[in-house]
Amino acid sequence: MARSLISQARLLDMTETSTVYSIVLALLFAVAAGLVGSFALMKRMILGADVISHVALPGLGLAFLWHFNPLLGGGAALFLGTLLIWQLQKKESFSTEVAIGVVFAGSVAIGAALTPKEDLVEVFFGKFEQISGFTFLVGVMAVAVIVYFILRFKSALILNLFSPELAAATGIKLNRLNLLFLLAFSLTVLIGLRFMGALLAGALIIIPAATGRRLADSIWMFLFASTLASVLAVGIGFLLNAFVFRNIGLAPTIVMVSTLLFCLSLIRSRT
């Protein structure tokens, strides 16, 4: 009896720890999403967040079909899709929106064909699950890479936004910079895929950035406001999902909170 109670206590402790890991990683994802979303909005590719998340569908479909880690399949599909978008983007006849749109259409069709019907809801809307310590560390490292890239290359990204010619004249390699940003963008989407799903992972990049833009009058304030709005949406979403909207998925709850924050920013900006 004593051993059984000890085993149950240890199992409960491990479960609680795994849950904490999942929540912390989700909040860290919110930080990355706020930063990346700010520059995506300024680059006028904010809707690309929603589209790029769908690029993971073929990999997710294969993962569920062949029973291996969905994040591995989604990550591989995102990486290949990002490289394809980058190559199309370099061609003068293709804009970023056209490149993303072409890859998006093909990805949705392939993903829908490959994904078993019983797994479609999880693929589209995600599922909050406990994670291991190793997965948590990998996620933290990924967020650290994204945050480092945004802060390290902030000036280059801004200069590229307003004057690509001047950026090139100062020695900035624009093609490489655009590729790195697309990779950071895709990595951010990948972190959120598991609990936000392919349909809603991009929402936490799109909506908080729009909220931050309404409230900010400088670049640093924009980055801070977008990140704060993203973190608040995830944090409040977790609380509401746990105590109020228990029959609603976590991802829809987070997106509804994020949308409400955006609506409040509209009221704030008018007063």
Summary of the structure (lengths in Angstrom):
residues: 271
radius of gyration: 19.4
end to end distance: 64.5
largest distance: 74.6
contacts: 941
relative contact order: 0.16
helix: 85%
strand: 0%
